[in-house]
Amino acid sequence: MSINVGNESLGLEQSVEFRPRCFSTDDPSVIEEARRLTARVYLQQGFISLDQINERQTIIDDADPYIPHSEYYVLMDENWNEIVATSRKIKFDEASGQKSFPLLDHEDSLDPVLFRKIEEVGLDKVIEISALAKDKNLDSDDLATLTIYKELFQNALRNSKDEKLFIMACNPALFRNFKQLFNGAMQQVGPALDYPGQIAIPAMFDLHDGPISVIEMSNDENDPKADSYKFIVEFMFKGLAKSEVDPDIVNALDSNGHENLLIDDLNSDDQMQDSINEGKKNFWKRRRPELISGLGLIAYTAARTAAVAKGLSPYSAVDWKVFLGIELATTPPYVWGVGDLIRSLKSPDDYSKKQKVVAAAMAGSTLLAPYAYIAAEGAGMPEQAWIGFFSVAALCLAIPARKLIKNIRNRTLKTNT
């Protein structure tokens, strides 16, 4: 699956490697794919039934009438091939009024404290967080949910005049996690609700008082969980500028040991350049094996082409210019494919089966391309082509073999203990 995420928040001048992997989107193709992920996960968990999914593999409009006034968020994988997680903000729709929000359909079961808060901020300043879903196989660091919520939270702070209160119906496990992370800042506002597939905990998060509460808890020397709250504050606020955040929250950060957390000036050219430079540094560090092997391969290509051109090679009947052109054109994708294969061998769980197949196909096909030209000219397939091909094949086989050995070892250790 390849997704065109559009240009609305990515910056055309930056390469894919420097684009934010988590973002809000109005691109119909991305939203459609996000809705497919939600439908797939909800069906697996029993939140919806098969007859509530249409031919596009998304939830039918009758079962999800909130799509037109929702803002969708996605987290992409490192290679920008698949959506790791998604969620959305359901916003106030004037024509629907209170029925804009599915949680408020359960008014009789909800605490009056919620409705007093809604009266205080205004129904048009309420946001319901909904449709959270993730692909567990792609969530390698188990931070997908928190990353999605960070983006939802930061965008709300940037729009603090229009977004003042988060409400949501959480599954019990997610609510327990929220309570551990945010303590009293995340409030339960009623008994568990009987939602399809499981019970749901109604909750709210005040986007002014909530952050300040967590910030203050992070600086409480008597609280044994202060370090955990400090981590949450740094994780959730990192990347924001002071000009984007309510002054009360800025003052709370400054007075509780987080004075350097926010960017001083969002439009600072120096800070933007530092961010880009850091991204480039990490990019080149990750791709160092490709760069080294690529330079060596290019040197080998030059020497081999010279041999072809001067008639020193048994395959010199080919046009050396065509040979060189094919070599140079296929060297980068070959090196890229081998690099991903090597990384997937080191960390097999970080790469999906599809990514491994694509890397193997890229490495194998680009390796054989110049030799296929030689063979097409009637000289036969050179010996070194088969050596290279079987080397790539061996590398591909080593990946599942390593994972199998690891699984056997883990089972053995569990049996012995």
Secondary structure, DSSP 4 states (H G I P E B T S, - for coil): ------STTT-TTS-GGGS-SEEEE--HHHHHHHHHHHHHHHHHHTSS-GGGB-TTSSB-TTT-TTGGGEEEEEEE-TTSSSEEEEEEEE---TTTGGGGSGGGGGGGGS-HHHHHHHHHH-GGGEEEEEEEEE-TTT-TTS-HHHHHHHHHHHHHHHTTTT--EEEEEE-HHHHHHHHHHHGGGEEE-SSPEEETTEEEEEEEEETTHHHHHHHHHTT-TT-TTHHHHHHHHHHHHTT-BGGGS-HHHHHHHHHTT-TTTSBS-TT-HHHHHHHHHHHHHHHHHHTHHHHHHHHHHHHHHHHHHHHHHTT-STTTTS-HHHHHHHHHHHHHHHHHHHHHHHHHHH-GGGS-HHHHHHHHHHHHHHHHHHHHHHIIIII---HHHHHHHHHHHHHHHHHHHHHHHHHHHHHHHHHH-
